[in-house]
Structures are given as structure tokens and as C-alpha cells.
């Protein structure tokens, strides 16, 4: 496991979970005020990197690092689609609800990663 992936997977003191939440706030601010495609792209790539690694570790721990990341990102896309669909069924999806979907997905990714971290420790 490379160094960055190991740091994200260990997520000591929930640093990367909090970073993910900060990125959601940045996405929300960008959607409502700044409307910058460059800022949005950079922040969203970082969001996908962190949460893709979380899910890749949770579901595909035995794969190589590249496949773990790719499968984690695909799992993240599926999770975002499912949570987005649920939120859309409950209420219309706008910038606030989009941030809510990202928040729920980041929380689930972090919880799954934490569960796998504790499962592997025992």
C-alpha cells in the first residue's frame, strides 16, 4: 500500500473524514456563490480520491492498489447514485440536497472504512 493510501485508510483522528466534509462545504459554496469550474473540478477530484480509497479498502482490500482505487471510485459513483435517487424521491435535488448526498456518502464511506480497519486489526 503506498504512503498516501495508507494515511487515508488509517484516517487517524478522522482527519480525512473531516477533510472530506470540508470539501463538501467547498463544493456547496462553489455551487451557490463562486460557480468556478476549476475549483469544482479540483475539489470533486479530491473528494473522489479520499472516498474512493475508503470504499476501495472496505470492499476490495485484497486487490492491487490501482484496482482498489478504480473499484472504490466505481462503488462511490454507485453509492452517490443510490443516495441521490433516495433524496430525489423524498425531495427535489438542488445544491443543498446535493451537498446532503455528498455528506451522507462521505459518512458511509468513512464508516465502512473504519469498520474494515477494526475488522482487520482483530
Backbone bond lengths (Angstrom), bond angles and torsions (degrees), N, CA, C in turn:
res aa  C-N    CA-C-N  psi(-1)  N-CA   C-N-CA  omega(-1)  CA-C   N-CA-C  phi
1 X - - - 1.446 - - 1.533 107.67 -
2 X 1.324 117.07 129.63 1.458 117.41 -179.15 1.526 110.78 -73.79
3 X 1.311 115.80 170.04 1.459 121.66 -169.81 1.534 112.90 -64.00
4 X 1.347 117.45 -45.68 1.460 120.60 -179.43 1.526 111.35 -63.97
5 X 1.328 115.54 -44.15 1.461 119.24 179.03 1.528 110.58 -62.05
6 X 1.323 116.53 -40.57 1.457 120.53 179.86 1.526 111.37 -64.24
7 X 1.335 116.82 -40.84 1.462 120.33 177.39 1.527 111.58 -62.41
8 X 1.346 115.67 -42.96 1.460 119.53 -178.83 1.524 110.45 -68.41
9 X 1.321 117.24 -43.29 1.464 120.65 -178.18 1.521 111.18 -64.39
10 X 1.328 117.95 -41.89 1.464 120.52 -179.63 1.522 111.15 -68.02
11 X 1.337 117.68 -36.17 1.466 124.58 174.79 1.526 111.85 44.32
12 X 1.327 115.24 54.34 1.457 120.16 -179.57 1.518 109.85 -64.43
13 X 1.302 116.31 133.65 1.469 124.61 -178.55 1.522 112.36 56.88
14 X 1.321 117.15 27.08 1.463 123.74 177.33 1.528 112.57 54.09
15 X 1.334 116.69 33.67 1.457 121.67 -178.74 1.531 111.25 -61.92
16 X 1.326 117.52 -45.24 1.463 120.00 -177.39 1.524 111.91 -78.07
17 X 1.313 117.57 -26.82 1.464 119.89 173.12 1.528 109.14 -66.73
18 X 1.317 117.06 -45.21 1.464 120.48 177.24 1.527 111.37 -65.27
19 X 1.327 117.40 -36.68 1.463 120.68 175.25 1.518 110.49 -62.18
20 X 1.315 116.41 -40.15 1.457 120.87 177.50 1.525 110.66 -62.96
21 X 1.331 117.19 -41.29 1.461 120.48 177.33 1.534 110.94 -64.88
22 X 1.331 116.67 -39.45 1.466 120.37 177.12 1.531 110.35 -63.20
23 X 1.327 116.71 -39.47 1.461 120.36 178.14 1.528 110.87 -64.09
24 X 1.325 117.15 -36.28 1.470 120.56 176.41 1.526 109.88 -63.27
25 X 1.330 116.32 -42.43 1.463 120.35 177.09 1.530 110.15 -61.75
26 X 1.322 117.04 -41.81 1.466 120.68 178.17 1.533 111.21 -63.86
27 X 1.335 116.97 -39.34 1.467 120.75 176.91 1.522 109.65 -63.52
28 X 1.326 116.96 -44.22 1.461 121.77 -179.81 1.534 110.88 -61.22
29 X 1.323 116.83 -46.90 1.469 120.94 178.97 1.523 110.10 -63.15
30 X 1.320 116.62 -41.17 1.461 119.89 179.21 1.529 111.33 -64.60
31 X 1.331 117.56 -39.96 1.464 120.87 179.08 1.526 112.43 -65.40
32 X 1.336 116.68 -35.26 1.461 120.14 -175.23 1.513 114.71 -93.35
33 X 1.328 118.56 -34.56 1.462 119.75 -172.44 1.531 113.67 -117.90
34 X 1.313 116.63 -56.07 1.463 119.76 -171.22 1.530 113.09 -76.03
35 X 1.304 115.99 -44.37 1.474 123.63 -179.64 1.530 112.36 54.64
36 X 1.322 115.47 42.53 1.460 121.93 179.82 1.530 110.36 -98.39
37 X 1.340 117.64 120.33 1.464 119.12 178.14 1.532 112.65 -64.53
38 X 1.310 117.69 -33.91 1.466 120.72 -178.71 1.524 111.13 -66.77
39 X 1.331 116.33 -46.87 1.470 119.84 178.50 1.520 109.72 -63.74
40 X 1.320 116.65 -43.90 1.461 120.86 179.92 1.515 112.20 -60.07
41 X 1.320 117.23 -42.07 1.468 120.75 -178.78 1.524 111.07 -66.20
42 X 1.317 117.65 -45.62 1.469 121.18 -178.85 1.525 110.81 -64.08
43 X 1.320 116.32 -45.86 1.465 120.28 -178.33 1.524 110.20 -66.11
44 X 1.327 117.57 -41.14 1.456 119.95 -178.71 1.532 111.60 -68.38
45 X 1.328 117.65 -35.95 1.468 120.29 176.67 1.525 109.98 -64.04
46 X 1.323 117.46 -42.61 1.465 120.46 177.58 1.529 111.26 -63.96
47 X 1.331 116.91 -40.71 1.465 121.58 176.53 1.532 110.10 -59.87
48 X 1.329 116.41 -46.81 1.461 120.38 -179.98 1.524 111.38 -65.83
49 X 1.317 118.07 -36.96 1.464 121.36 179.09 1.526 110.78 -62.61
50 X 1.316 117.00 -51.79 1.466 120.43 -177.39 1.522 111.11 -63.44
51 X 1.323 117.25 -51.64 1.459 120.03 -175.26 1.517 112.08 -75.37
52 X 1.327 118.45 -27.75 1.462 121.08 173.11 1.520 111.41 -65.55
53 X 1.324 116.38 -39.52 1.468 120.30 177.17 1.526 110.04 -67.70
54 X 1.339 117.39 -41.05 1.465 120.02 176.01 1.529 110.99 -55.64
55 X 1.333 116.44 -52.34 1.464 120.10 -177.06 1.525 111.85 -70.28
56 X 1.328 117.30 -35.95 1.458 120.30 177.43 1.516 111.29 -61.26
57 X 1.322 116.26 -40.82 1.464 119.83 177.70 1.527 111.24 -68.89
58 X 1.328 115.94 -38.14 1.465 119.62 -177.19 1.522 112.09 -67.86
59 X 1.335 117.83 -39.65 1.458 120.36 -172.90 1.528 114.67 -105.66
60 X 1.328 118.11 -25.42 1.465 120.85 -172.11 1.522 111.33 -130.21
61 X 1.313 116.87 48.62 1.458 122.57 -174.33 1.529 113.64 -62.81
62 X 1.319 118.06 -29.05 1.467 121.22 -175.37 1.534 113.53 -87.39
63 X 1.332 118.10 -7.86 1.468 121.30 -178.43 1.524 110.80 -80.20
64 X 1.339 115.75 168.88 1.461 120.76 174.18 1.528 109.13 -69.30
65 X 1.333 116.24 161.11 1.463 121.23 -173.91 1.527 112.55 -58.10
66 X 1.327 118.03 -43.30 1.462 120.81 -179.01 1.522 111.35 -62.35
67 X 1.322 117.14 -47.19 1.459 120.70 -179.61 1.528 111.09 -68.59
68 X 1.319 116.83 -35.33 1.462 120.68 177.18 1.530 109.91 -60.71
69 X 1.334 116.26 -44.10 1.464 120.27 178.88 1.525 111.07 -66.56
70 X 1.325 117.80 -45.93 1.469 120.73 -178.34 1.530 111.19 -64.43
71 X 1.324 117.12 -45.53 1.466 119.95 178.44 1.526 110.95 -66.69
72 X 1.335 116.88 -34.50 1.461 120.38 176.85 1.521 111.60 -65.38
73 X 1.326 117.09 -41.60 1.467 120.75 177.82 1.526 110.26 -66.16
74 X 1.324 117.30 -41.52 1.469 119.63 176.92 1.531 111.00 -63.35
75 X 1.328 117.03 -39.31 1.464 120.34 176.24 1.525 110.63 -64.13
76 X 1.327 116.25 -38.63 1.460 120.90 178.02 1.526 110.79 -63.73
77 X 1.320 117.36 -42.65 1.462 120.85 178.16 1.525 110.24 -61.92
78 X 1.327 116.87 -42.95 1.468 119.95 178.20 1.529 111.03 -64.70
79 X 1.326 117.28 -41.78 1.463 120.89 179.00 1.524 110.80 -65.49
80 X 1.334 117.60 -41.85 1.463 121.00 176.64 1.524 110.77 -61.36
81 X 1.329 116.85 -41.40 1.460 120.84 178.49 1.511 111.82 -63.58
82 X 1.326 116.69 -43.56 1.461 120.03 -179.42 1.527 111.49 -66.36
83 X 1.334 116.83 -48.83 1.467 120.21 -179.51 1.530 109.94 -64.73
84 X 1.335 117.63 -39.36 1.458 120.97 176.52 1.516 112.04 -61.75
85 X 1.324 116.49 -39.45 1.461 120.55 177.72 1.526 110.73 -64.17
86 X 1.337 116.85 -43.34 1.463 120.54 179.56 1.527 110.30 -62.60
87 X 1.334 117.01 -45.55 1.468 120.27 179.44 1.526 110.31 -64.35
88 X 1.319 117.67 -37.57 1.461 120.61 179.37 1.527 111.34 -66.95
89 X 1.331 116.77 -34.72 1.462 119.40 176.93 1.530 111.11 -66.78
90 X 1.327 116.71 -35.15 1.457 121.03 -179.10 1.527 110.85 -79.02
91 X 1.333 116.59 -43.69 1.456 120.58 -174.89 1.518 108.54 -153.80
92 X 1.324 116.20 160.39 1.460 121.75 178.80 1.527 110.97 -62.96
93 X 1.317 116.87 138.27 1.467 122.20 -175.38 1.536 109.97 -89.55
94 X 1.342 117.15 110.09 1.456 121.63 173.75 1.531 108.14 -123.81
95 X 1.317 118.31 -160.97 1.468 120.91 -175.42 1.526 111.98 -62.03
96 X 1.318 117.33 -41.00 1.468 120.33 -179.57 1.518 110.92 -66.24
97 X 1.320 116.63 -45.48 1.456 119.68 -179.99 1.529 111.27 -69.31
98 X 1.329 117.53 -31.55 1.472 120.65 175.18 1.525 110.30 -62.90
99 X 1.332 116.37 -41.98 1.466 120.16 176.78 1.526 110.12 -64.72
100 X 1.330 117.06 -36.96 1.456 120.92 176.92 1.527 111.18 -63.20
101 X 1.322 117.17 -42.06 1.467 121.57 177.59 1.527 110.07 -61.57
102 X 1.333 117.17 -44.57 1.465 120.80 178.58 1.529 110.48 -63.19
103 X 1.327 117.17 -40.01 1.457 121.33 179.78 1.524 111.47 -64.56
104 X 1.318 116.79 -45.96 1.466 120.78 179.02 1.521 110.58 -62.47
105 X 1.323 116.91 -43.16 1.455 121.19 -179.46 1.525 111.41 -65.74
106 X 1.330 117.29 -42.18 1.466 120.28 177.96 1.524 111.00 -63.88
107 X 1.326 116.92 -39.33 1.453 120.50 178.56 1.528 111.01 -64.74
108 X 1.344 116.63 -45.63 1.464 119.73 178.12 1.527 111.62 -62.30
109 X 1.331 117.12 -40.80 1.468 120.76 178.58 1.512 111.06 -61.70
110 X 1.319 116.19 -45.12 1.457 120.67 -179.46 1.529 111.07 -65.22
111 X 1.330 116.71 -42.45 1.468 119.93 179.30 1.528 111.41 -64.39
112 X 1.325 117.34 -42.32 1.468 120.22 177.77 1.523 111.02 -63.71
113 X 1.324 116.74 -41.81 1.461 120.41 177.95 1.525 110.41 -62.98
114 X 1.316 117.17 -44.02 1.467 120.65 178.88 1.516 112.09 -63.54
115 X 1.305 116.19 -38.58 1.468 119.52 179.09 1.527 110.77 -64.68
116 X 1.327 117.07 -42.23 1.459 120.32 179.39 1.521 111.00 -69.30
117 X 1.325 116.97 -33.69 1.467 120.66 178.60 1.526 109.71 -63.76
118 X 1.337 116.51 -43.63 1.464 120.21 179.69 1.524 111.23 -72.81
119 X 1.323 117.64 -33.51 1.471 121.17 178.91 1.524 109.97 -65.95
120 X 1.359 117.56 -40.48 1.461 121.21 -179.85 1.514 111.91 -73.11
121 X 1.342 117.98 -23.68 1.463 120.98 -179.23 1.532 111.36 -75.46
122 X 1.340 116.79 -25.95 1.463 118.67 -177.78 1.492 112.59 -88.27
